[in-house]
């Protein structure tokens, strides 16, 4: 079982995305990136997608990305536990979103699948 937000956790998420048929089909024709910040513990990650290849990397704060989601450890853990979804967390102000609303709506189903894969990784909080 991987500790949430550890390198092992993100390796397992990345492996899950690589083997997930729905993710592979939906991401094969896009190029985008999302910076994810865990504000209260100072951890920052980027999910980069390019033509079906997905990488998750720990990065420095402020690393450029097409979109960003910032939230506390608690907010992110609720998404991963399935207690809330990303859209609800953004609308309630638990996660702060930056980027094109129009474009993220086009990608919404893809990032819903990303969250589903994250939920499937056995995780210790």
C-alpha positions in Angstrom: 0.0 0.0 0.0 1.5 3.3 -1.1 1.5 6.4 1.2 -0.6 9.2 -0.3 1.5 11.7 -2.2 4.7 9.6 -2.0 6.9 8.9 -5.0 5.6 5.3 -4.8 2.0 6.5 -4.9 2.5 8.6 -8.0 4.5 5.7 -9.7 1.4 3.5 -9.1 -1.0 6.1 -10.4 1.2 6.5 -13.5 1.3 2.8 -14.0 -2.4 2.6 -13.5 -3.0 5.3 -16.2 -0.6 3.4 -18.6 -2.6 0.2 -18.3 -6.1 1.8 -18.2 -7.8 1.4 -21.6 -10.3 4.2 -21.0 -7.5 6.6 -20.1 -5.4 5.5 -23.1 -8.2 5.9 -25.5 -9.3 9.4 -24.2 -5.7 10.8 -24.0 -4.2 9.6 -27.2 -4.9 12.8 -29.1 -4.3 15.5 -26.5 -1.4 17.4 -25.2 -1.9 19.2 -21.9 -0.6 19.5 -18.4 -2.0 20.1 -15.0 0.0 21.4 -12.0 -1.3 20.1 -8.7 -0.3 21.8 -5.5 -0.8 20.5 -2.0 -0.7 23.9 -0.4 -0.4 23.1 3.3 2.6 20.7 2.9 4.3 22.4 0.0 4.3 19.6 -2.5 3.8 20.2 -6.2 3.3 17.8 -9.1 2.6 18.0 -12.8 0.5 15.6 -14.8 1.7 15.8 -18.4 -0.2 14.2 -21.2 1.0 14.0 -24.7 -0.6 11.7 -27.3 -1.3 8.9 -24.9 1.9 9.1 -22.8 1.3 10.3 -19.3 3.9 11.3 -16.7 3.5 12.5 -13.1 6.4 14.4 -11.7 7.3 16.2 -8.5 8.1 19.8 -9.5 9.1 23.1 -8.0 6.4 25.5 -7.0 5.2 27.7 -9.9 6.2 25.2 -12.6 4.2 26.2 -15.7 1.3 24.1 -16.8 -1.8 24.6 -18.9 -4.1 24.2 -15.9 -3.5 24.2 -12.1 -5.4 22.8 -9.1 -4.3 24.0 -5.7 -5.7 22.6 -2.4 -4.9 21.3 1.0 -3.9 17.7 1.9 -7.4 17.2 3.2 -9.1 18.4 0.0 -6.9 16.2 -2.2 -7.4 13.2 0.1 -11.2 13.6 -0.1 -11.0 13.4 -3.9 -8.8 10.3 -3.8 -11.0 8.6 -1.2 -14.0 9.3 -3.3 -15.7 11.6 -0.7 -15.9 14.3 -3.3 -15.1 14.8 -7.0 -12.7 17.3 -8.5 -15.6 19.4 -10.0 -17.4 19.7 -6.6 -14.1 20.5 -4.8 -13.5 23.3 -7.3 -17.1 24.7 -7.1 -17.0 24.6 -3.3 -13.6 26.4 -3.2 -11.7 23.4 -1.7 -9.6 23.2 -4.8 -8.6 26.4 -6.7 -8.6 26.1 -10.4 -6.6 28.2 -12.9 -6.8 27.9 -16.7 -9.3 27.9 -19.5 -12.7 26.9 -18.2 -13.8 26.2 -21.8 -10.9 23.8 -22.5 -11.1 22.0 -19.1 -14.8 21.3 -19.8 -13.7 19.6 -23.0 -11.2 17.5 -21.0 -13.6 16.9 -18.1 -14.3 13.3 -18.8 -10.6 12.6 -19.2 -9.8 14.1 -15.8 -12.7 12.4 -14.2 -11.1 9.1 -15.4 -7.7 10.3 -14.0 -9.4 10.8 -10.5 -10.9 7.3 -10.8 -7.5 5.7 -11.5 -6.1 7.6 -8.5 -8.9 6.2 -6.3 -8.1 2.6 -7.4 -4.5 2.8 -6.0 -4.4 1.1 -2.6 -3.5 4.1 -0.4 -2.4 4.8 3.1 -3.4 8.3 4.4 
